[in-house]
Amino acid sequence: MNINKALDKAYETKSLKELVSAPVAAIEGVSDADAEALLKAFNIKTIGDLGTNKYFLWAQAIVALADREE
């Protein structure tokens, strides 16, 4: 899987397992200021923290299920 366009250049050669522990600023478009805001607001330090944060997971579930609501 090629996810290079989703990552800063320095992280393009990392494995997915390594990326889980990488800082959120490793994601293309996430600035150091954005990373600091995520840390302050949600205690998110890594890509793994971001991907497993309950609030983000709840939001994803709501969006996914909204089209199926009757």
KOLLO-353390 format. One line per field, with one value per atom (N, C-alpha, C): residue in one letter; chain; x, y, z; atom name; residue number from 1. Coordinates in nm, 2 decimals, padded with zeros to 4 digits. Layout:
N
r = [a_...] .
c = [A_...] .
c1 = [X_...] .
c2 = [Y_...] .
c3 = [Z_...] .
a = [CA_...] .
k = [NUM_...] .
***
This chain:
70
r = [m_m_m_n_n_n_i_i_i_n_n_n_k_k_k_a_a_a_l_l_l_d_d_d_k_k_k_a_a_a_y_y_y_e_e_e_t_t_t_k_k_k_s_s_s_l_l_l_k_k_k_e_e_e_l_l_l_v_v_v_s_s_s_a_a_a_p_p_p_v_v_v_a_a_a_a_a_a_i_i_i_e_e_e_g_g_g_v_v_v_s_s_s_d_d_d_a_a_a_d_d_d_a_a_a_e_e_e_a_a_a_l_l_l_l_l_l_k_k_k_a_a_a_f_f_f_n_n_n_i_i_i_k_k_k_t_t_t_i_i_i_g_g_g_d_d_d_l_l_l_g_g_g_t_t_t_n_n_n_k_k_k_y_y_y_f_f_f_l_l_l_w_w_w_a_a_a_q_q_q_a_a_a_i_i_i_v_v_v_a_a_a_l_l_l_a_a_a_d_d_d_r_r_r_e_e_e_e_e_e] .
c = [A_A_A_A_A_A_A_A_A_A_A_A_A_A_A_A_A_A_A_A_A_A_A_A_A_A_A_A_A_A_A_A_A_A_A_A_A_A_A_A_A_A_A_A_A_A_A_A_A_A_A_A_A_A_A_A_A_A_A_A_A_A_A_A_A_A_A_A_A_A_A_A_A_A_A_A_A_A_A_A_A_A_A_A_A_A_A_A_A_A_A_A_A_A_A_A_A_A_A_A_A_A_A_A_A_A_A_A_A_A_A_A_A_A_A_A_A_A_A_A_A_A_A_A_A_A_A_A_A_A_A_A_A_A_A_A_A_A_A_A_A_A_A_A_A_A_A_A_A_A_A_A_A_A_A_A_A_A_A_A_A_A_A_A_A_A_A_A_A_A_A_A_A_A_A_A_A_A_A_A_A_A_A_A_A_A_A_A_A_A_A_A_A_A_A_A_A_A_A_A_A_A_A_A_A_A_A_A_A_A] .
c1 = [00.08_00.00_00.09_00.06_00.14_00.06_00.11_00.04_00.13_00.23_00.33_00.27_00.16_00.10_00.03_00.01_-00.05_00.05_00.18_00.28_00.38_00.45_00.56_00.67_00.76_00.87_00.95_00.98_01.07_01.01_00.88_00.81_00.77_00.79_00.75_00.81_00.92_00.98_00.95_00.88_00.85_00.74_00.74_00.64_00.51_00.40_00.28_00.29_00.36_00.38_00.46_00.56_00.64_00.55_00.47_00.39_00.29_00.24_00.15_00.21_00.34_00.41_00.47_00.45_00.50_00.42_00.47_00.39_00.29_00.18_00.07_00.12_00.22_00.27_00.34_00.36_00.41_00.31_00.18_00.08_00.08_00.08_00.09_-00.02_00.01_-00.09_-00.11_-00.06_-00.08_00.05_00.03_00.14_00.18_00.29_00.33_00.23_00.17_00.07_-00.06_-00.09_-00.21_-00.18_-00.06_-00.02_-00.03_00.01_00.01_-00.14_-00.22_-00.37_-00.43_-00.40_-00.45_-00.40_-00.28_-00.22_-00.30_-00.32_-00.38_-00.53_-00.60_-00.74_-00.77_-00.70_-00.73_-00.62_-00.51_-00.39_-00.34_-00.35_-00.31_-00.17_-00.08_00.06_00.11_00.05_00.09_-00.02_00.02_-00.09_-00.18_-00.12_-00.20_-00.30_-00.26_-00.35_-00.47_-00.44_-00.54_-00.63_-00.58_-00.66_-00.75_-00.72_-00.80_-00.87_-00.87_-00.94_-01.09_-01.15_-01.29_-01.38_-01.34_-01.43_-01.42_-01.30_-01.28_-01.35_-01.35_-01.42_-01.57_-01.62_-01.76_-01.81_-01.73_-01.76_-01.76_-01.67_-01.66_-01.78_-01.82_-01.94_-02.07_-02.08_-02.20_-02.21_-02.09_-02.09_-02.12_-02.07_-02.09_-02.23_-02.30_-02.43_-02.54_-02.50_-02.60_-02.67_-02.61_-02.67_-02.77_-02.76_-02.84_-02.96_-02.97_-03.07_-03.21_-03.31_-03.44_-03.52] .
c2 = [-00.12_00.00_00.12_00.22_00.34_00.45_00.50_00.61_00.73_00.74_00.84_00.98_01.00_01.13_01.18_01.08_01.12_01.15_01.14_01.16_01.26_01.32_01.41_01.33_01.39_01.32_01.23_01.28_01.20_01.07_01.05_00.93_00.84_00.87_00.79_00.65_00.63_00.50_00.41_00.47_00.39_00.29_00.18_00.08_00.13_00.07_00.10_00.09_-00.02_-00.04_00.08_00.13_00.24_00.37_00.38_00.50_00.52_00.41_00.41_00.49_00.48_00.55_00.69_00.72_00.85_00.97_01.08_01.20_01.23_01.29_01.33_01.43_01.50_01.60_01.53_01.39_01.32_01.30_01.33_01.33_01.46_01.44_01.56_01.66_01.78_01.88_01.91_01.83_01.85_01.92_02.05_02.13_02.10_02.15_02.14_02.21_02.32_02.39_02.30_02.23_02.14_02.03_01.97_01.87_01.91_02.03_02.09_02.10_02.15_02.16_02.03_01.93_01.79_01.74_01.77_01.73_01.79_01.92_02.00_01.96_01.94_01.91_01.77_01.67_01.53_01.44_01.50_01.42_01.33_01.37_01.29_01.33_01.23_01.25_01.18_01.07_00.98_00.96_00.91_00.87_00.76_00.67_00.57_00.63_00.73_00.80_00.86_00.92_00.99_00.89_00.77_00.67_00.59_00.60_00.53_00.62_00.75_00.84_00.82_00.80_00.77_00.88_01.00_01.11_01.10_01.07_01.06_00.94_00.83_00.71_00.72_00.79_00.82_00.90_01.01_01.09_01.01_00.93_00.84_00.75_00.69_00.61_00.68_00.80_00.88_00.92_00.96_00.99_00.87_00.75_00.63_00.59_00.60_00.55_00.66_00.78_00.89_00.86_00.81_00.78_00.66_00.58_00.47_00.49_00.61_00.64_00.66_00.61_00.62_00.73] .
c3 = [00.00_00.00_00.00_-00.09_-00.10_-00.04_00.08_00.14_00.15_00.07_00.07_00.06_-00.01_-00.03_00.10_00.19_00.32_00.43_00.39_00.49_00.46_00.56_00.53_00.48_00.40_00.33_00.42_00.54_00.63_00.68_00.66_00.71_00.60_00.48_00.36_00.36_00.42_00.41_00.53_00.63_00.75_00.73_00.80_00.80_00.87_00.84_00.91_01.06_01.10_01.25_01.31_01.23_01.28_01.28_01.18_01.17_01.29_01.34_01.45_01.57_01.59_01.69_01.65_01.53_01.48_01.53_01.54_01.59_01.48_01.53_01.43_01.32_01.35_01.25_01.14_01.15_01.03_00.92_00.95_00.85_00.77_00.64_00.55_00.58_00.60_00.62_00.77_00.86_01.00_01.05_01.09_01.14_01.28_01.32_01.46_01.55_01.51_01.58_01.59_01.48_01.49_01.59_01.58_01.67_01.82_01.84_01.98_02.02_01.93_01.97_02.00_01.92_01.94_02.08_02.11_02.24_02.35_02.34_02.45_02.46_02.35_02.36_02.39_02.33_02.34_02.39_02.43_02.47_02.36_02.24_02.12_02.09_02.09_02.06_01.93_01.90_01.79_01.69_01.58_01.48_01.54_01.61_01.68_01.78_01.85_01.94_01.86_01.75_01.67_01.61_01.56_01.50_01.60_01.72_01.82_01.92_01.90_01.99_01.98_02.10_02.10_02.03_02.04_01.98_01.83_01.78_01.63_01.58_01.66_01.62_01.62_01.72_01.73_01.61_01.58_01.46_01.34_01.32_01.20_01.19_01.30_01.30_01.27_01.32_01.30_01.15_01.09_00.95_00.86_00.90_00.82_00.83_00.94_00.96_00.92_00.90_00.87_00.74_00.64_00.51_00.52_00.62_00.64_00.73_00.79_00.88_00.81_00.87_00.80_00.86] .
a = [N_CA_C_N_CA_C_N_CA_C_N_CA_C_N_CA_C_N_CA_C_N_CA_C_N_CA_C_N_CA_C_N_CA_C_N_CA_C_N_CA_C_N_CA_C_N_CA_C_N_CA_C_N_CA_C_N_CA_C_N_CA_C_N_CA_C_N_CA_C_N_CA_C_N_CA_C_N_CA_C_N_CA_C_N_CA_C_N_CA_C_N_CA_C_N_CA_C_N_CA_C_N_CA_C_N_CA_C_N_CA_C_N_CA_C_N_CA_C_N_CA_C_N_CA_C_N_CA_C_N_CA_C_N_CA_C_N_CA_C_N_CA_C_N_CA_C_N_CA_C_N_CA_C_N_CA_C_N_CA_C_N_CA_C_N_CA_C_N_CA_C_N_CA_C_N_CA_C_N_CA_C_N_CA_C_N_CA_C_N_CA_C_N_CA_C_N_CA_C_N_CA_C_N_CA_C_N_CA_C_N_CA_C_N_CA_C_N_CA_C_N_CA_C_N_CA_C_N_CA_C_N_CA_C_N_CA_C_N_CA_C_N_CA_C] .
k = [1_1_1_2_2_2_3_3_3_4_4_4_5_5_5_6_6_6_7_7_7_8_8_8_9_9_9_10_10_10_11_11_11_12_12_12_13_13_13_14_14_14_15_15_15_16_16_16_17_17_17_18_18_18_19_19_19_20_20_20_21_21_21_22_22_22_23_23_23_24_24_24_25_25_25_26_26_26_27_27_27_28_28_28_29_29_29_30_30_30_31_31_31_32_32_32_33_33_33_34_34_34_35_35_35_36_36_36_37_37_37_38_38_38_39_39_39_40_40_40_41_41_41_42_42_42_43_43_43_44_44_44_45_45_45_46_46_46_47_47_47_48_48_48_49_49_49_50_50_50_51_51_51_52_52_52_53_53_53_54_54_54_55_55_55_56_56_56_57_57_57_58_58_58_59_59_59_60_60_60_61_61_61_62_62_62_63_63_63_64_64_64_65_65_65_66_66_66_67_67_67_68_68_68_69_69_69_70_70_70] .
***
